[in-house]
Amino acid sequence: MTFLRNFWNDEQGQDLIEYTLLLAFVALASAALFIGAGGSVSKIWTSANAQLAAAATSAS
């Protein structure tokens, strides 16, 4: 019974779990941000490519 009580009250390793949960949250939030911003970045590159192609055509 003493072993179980000591095991329950032992806080060693608690910080590691908290940091792991925080890291998982940051990773998920970053992934959601990149997925959400992916469409906008794609539109920007498509627009820039079209303008560069038009400039190259008119310069020729």
Secondary structure as UniProt FT lines:
FT   HELIX           2..9
FT   TURN            12..13
FT   HELIX           14..59
//
